[in-house]
Amino acid sequence: MSPLFKCLGCGQNIERSTKTFWKKKGHILCSTCQDKIEKETAFTQTK
């Protein structure tokens, strides 16, 4: 079982591998927050 980490966006507990945690340098986001950021980024790039 993978450990639980806190999402940086909303604080929700999410299950990720320790390898992913170190690869992302602790900057782990849940899928909802990640989708939200990607949407905002795509919107600002189209302006």
N, CA, C and O atoms as a GROMACS GRO file, in nm:
protein
  188
    1MET      N    1   0.084  -0.119   0.000
    1MET     CA    2   0.000   0.000   0.000
    1MET      C    3   0.088   0.125   0.000
    1MET      O    4   0.183   0.134   0.078
    2SER      N    5   0.057   0.217  -0.086
    2SER     CA    6   0.134   0.342  -0.096
    2SER      C    7   0.098   0.436   0.018
    2SER      O    8  -0.014   0.432   0.069
    3PRO      N    9   0.194   0.520   0.059
    3PRO     CA   10   0.166   0.614   0.168
    3PRO      C   11   0.072   0.727   0.124
    3PRO      O   12   0.055   0.751   0.005
    4LEU      N   13   0.013   0.795   0.223
    4LEU     CA   14  -0.076   0.908   0.197
    4LEU      C   15   0.001   1.038   0.209
    4LEU      O   16   0.080   1.057   0.301
    5PHE      N   17  -0.022   1.127   0.115
    5PHE     CA   18   0.038   1.260   0.117
    5PHE      C   19  -0.073   1.363   0.107
    5PHE      O   20  -0.182   1.331   0.060
    6LYS      N   21  -0.047   1.484   0.150
    6LYS     CA   22  -0.145   1.593   0.141
    6LYS      C   23  -0.130   1.663   0.007
    6LYS      O   24  -0.020   1.692  -0.038
    7CYS      N   25  -0.244   1.691  -0.055
    7CYS     CA   26  -0.246   1.770  -0.178
    7CYS      C   27  -0.208   1.913  -0.142
    7CYS      O   28  -0.258   1.967  -0.044
    8LEU      N   29  -0.120   1.975  -0.220
    8LEU     CA   30  -0.080   2.113  -0.193
    8LEU      C   31  -0.192   2.213  -0.221
    8LEU      O   32  -0.192   2.322  -0.165
    9GLY      N   33  -0.286   2.176  -0.306
    9GLY     CA   34  -0.394   2.267  -0.342
    9GLY      C   35  -0.506   2.272  -0.239
    9GLY      O   36  -0.547   2.379  -0.196
   10CYS      N   37  -0.555   2.153  -0.200
   10CYS     CA   38  -0.674   2.149  -0.114
   10CYS      C   39  -0.652   2.078   0.019
   10CYS      O   40  -0.738   2.084   0.107
   11GLY      N   41  -0.538   2.011   0.036
   11GLY     CA   42  -0.509   1.943   0.162
   11GLY      C   43  -0.568   1.804   0.173
   11GLY      O   44  -0.557   1.740   0.278
   12GLN      N   45  -0.631   1.756   0.068
   12GLN     CA   46  -0.691   1.623   0.068
   12GLN      C   47  -0.581   1.518   0.074
   12GLN      O   48  -0.475   1.534   0.014
   13ASN      N   49  -0.607   1.409   0.148
   13ASN     CA   50  -0.512   1.297   0.151
   13ASN      C   51  -0.521   1.220   0.021
   13ASN      O   52  -0.629   1.180  -0.022
   14ILE      N   53  -0.406   1.200  -0.043
   14ILE     CA   54  -0.401   1.123  -0.167
   14ILE      C   55  -0.292   1.018  -0.158
   14ILE      O   56  -0.190   1.039  -0.093
   15GLU      N   57  -0.316   0.906  -0.222
   15GLU     CA   58  -0.222   0.794  -0.219
   15GLU      C   59  -0.130   0.802  -0.340
   15GLU      O   60  -0.176   0.797  -0.454
   16ARG      N   61  -0.002   0.816  -0.315
   16ARG     CA   62   0.099   0.820  -0.421
   16ARG      C   63   0.221   0.741  -0.374
   16ARG      O   64   0.241   0.722  -0.254
   17SER      N   65   0.299   0.696  -0.468
   17SER     CA   66   0.421   0.624  -0.432
   17SER      C   67   0.526   0.722  -0.380
   17SER      O   68   0.524   0.840  -0.415
   18THR      N   69   0.615   0.672  -0.297
   18THR     CA   70   0.723   0.756  -0.245
   18THR      C   71   0.812   0.803  -0.358
   18THR      O   72   0.865   0.914  -0.354
   19LYS      N   73   0.829   0.719  -0.460
   19LYS     CA   74   0.910   0.756  -0.577
   19LYS      C   75   0.852   0.880  -0.645
   19LYS      O   76   0.925   0.972  -0.681
   20THR      N   77   0.719   0.883  -0.661
   20THR     CA   78   0.653   0.999  -0.722
   20THR      C   79   0.671   1.122  -0.634
   20THR      O   80   0.696   1.232  -0.684
   21PHE      N   81   0.660   1.104  -0.502
   21PHE     CA   82   0.676   1.215  -0.408
   21PHE      C   83   0.814   1.279  -0.425
   21PHE      O   84   0.823   1.402  -0.433
   22TRP      N   85   0.918   1.199  -0.431
   22TRP     CA   86   1.054   1.254  -0.445
   22TRP      C   87   1.076   1.310  -0.585
   22TRP      O   88   1.146   1.410  -0.602
   23LYS      N   89   1.018   1.246  -0.686
   23LYS     CA   90   1.031   1.294  -0.824
   23LYS      C   91   0.970   1.434  -0.838
   23LYS      O   92   1.026   1.520  -0.907
   24LYS      N   93   0.858   1.456  -0.773
   24LYS     CA   94   0.789   1.586  -0.778
   24LYS      C   95   0.838   1.680  -0.668
   24LYS      O   96   0.785   1.790  -0.652
   25LYS      N   97   0.939   1.637  -0.592
   25LYS     CA   98   0.997   1.716  -0.482
   25LYS      C   99   0.892   1.757  -0.380
   25LYS      O  100   0.897   1.868  -0.325
   26GLY      N  101   0.798   1.668  -0.355
   26GLY     CA  102   0.695   1.693  -0.254
   26GLY      C  103   0.578   1.776  -0.302
   26GLY      O  104   0.486   1.803  -0.225
   27HIS      N  105   0.579   1.817  -0.427
   27HIS     CA  106   0.471   1.900  -0.481
   27HIS      C  107   0.364   1.809  -0.543
   27HIS      O  108   0.357   1.795  -0.665
   28ILE      N  109   0.283   1.749  -0.458
   28ILE     CA  110   0.183   1.653  -0.501
   28ILE      C  111   0.047   1.721  -0.507
   28ILE      O  112   0.008   1.791  -0.413
   29LEU      N  113  -0.025   1.702  -0.616
   29LEU     CA  114  -0.160   1.756  -0.633
   29LEU      C  115  -0.258   1.642  -0.659
   29LEU      O  116  -0.223   1.544  -0.724
   30CYS      N  117  -0.380   1.657  -0.608
   30CYS     CA  118  -0.484   1.560  -0.643
   30CYS      C  119  -0.528   1.588  -0.787
   30CYS      O  120  -0.495   1.693  -0.842
   31SER      N  121  -0.601   1.497  -0.845
   31SER     CA  122  -0.640   1.513  -0.986
   31SER      C  123  -0.729   1.634  -1.007
   31SER      O  124  -0.722   1.699  -1.112
   32THR      N  125  -0.814   1.667  -0.910
   32THR     CA  126  -0.903   1.782  -0.923
   32THR      C  127  -0.823   1.912  -0.930
   32THR      O  128  -0.847   1.995  -1.017
   33CYS      N  129  -0.728   1.929  -0.839
   33CYS     CA  130  -0.645   2.050  -0.838
   33CYS      C  131  -0.556   2.058  -0.962
   33CYS      O  132  -0.535   2.165  -1.018
   34GLN      N  133  -0.504   1.944  -1.003
   34GLN     CA  134  -0.418   1.940  -1.122
   34GLN      C  135  -0.498   1.980  -1.247
   34GLN      O  136  -0.448   2.056  -1.330
   35ASP      N  137  -0.620   1.930  -1.260
   35ASP     CA  138  -0.706   1.967  -1.373
   35ASP      C  139  -0.738   2.116  -1.371
   35ASP      O  140  -0.738   2.181  -1.475
   36LYS      N  141  -0.764   2.168  -1.253
   36LYS     CA  142  -0.797   2.311  -1.238
   36LYS      C  143  -0.680   2.398  -1.283
   36LYS      O  144  -0.699   2.497  -1.354
   37ILE      N  145  -0.559   2.363  -1.243
   37ILE     CA  146  -0.439   2.439  -1.280
   37ILE      C  147  -0.415   2.429  -1.431
   37ILE      O  148  -0.383   2.529  -1.495
   38GLU      N  149  -0.431   2.310  -1.486
   38GLU     CA  150  -0.412   2.292  -1.631
   38GLU      C  151  -0.513   2.374  -1.710
   38GLU      O  152  -0.479   2.431  -1.814
   39LYS      N  153  -0.638   2.381  -1.663
   39LYS     CA  154  -0.741   2.461  -1.729
   39LYS      C  155  -0.705   2.609  -1.726
   39LYS      O  156  -0.717   2.678  -1.827
   40GLU      N  157  -0.661   2.658  -1.610
   40GLU     CA  158  -0.622   2.798  -1.596
   40GLU      C  159  -0.503   2.831  -1.685
   40GLU      O  160  -0.499   2.938  -1.746
   41THR      N  161  -0.407   2.741  -1.693
   41THR     CA  162  -0.289   2.762  -1.775
   41THR      C  163  -0.328   2.767  -1.923
   41THR      O  164  -0.280   2.852  -1.997
   42ALA      N  165  -0.413   2.676  -1.965
   42ALA     CA  166  -0.458   2.674  -2.105
   42ALA      C  167  -0.536   2.800  -2.138
   42ALA      O  168  -0.525   2.853  -2.249
   43PHE      N  169  -0.616   2.848  -2.044
   43PHE     CA  170  -0.696   2.969  -2.067
   43PHE      C  171  -0.607   3.091  -2.083
   43PHE      O  172  -0.632   3.174  -2.170
   44THR      N  173  -0.503   3.104  -2.000
   44THR     CA  174  -0.415   3.220  -2.008
   44THR      C  175  -0.327   3.215  -2.133
   44THR      O  176  -0.286   3.320  -2.183
   45GLN      N  177  -0.297   3.097  -2.183
   45GLN     CA  178  -0.215   3.085  -2.303
   45GLN      C  179  -0.293   3.121  -2.429
   45GLN      O  180  -0.234   3.158  -2.530
   46THR      N  181  -0.426   3.109  -2.424
   46THR     CA  182  -0.507   3.139  -2.542
   46THR      C  183  -0.538   3.288  -2.554
   46THR      O  184  -0.586   3.332  -2.659
   47LYS      N  185  -0.512   3.364  -2.452
   47LYS     CA  186  -0.538   3.509  -2.456
   47LYS      C  187  -0.441   3.582  -2.544
   47LYS      O  188  -0.450   3.704  -2.558
   0.00000   0.00000   0.00000
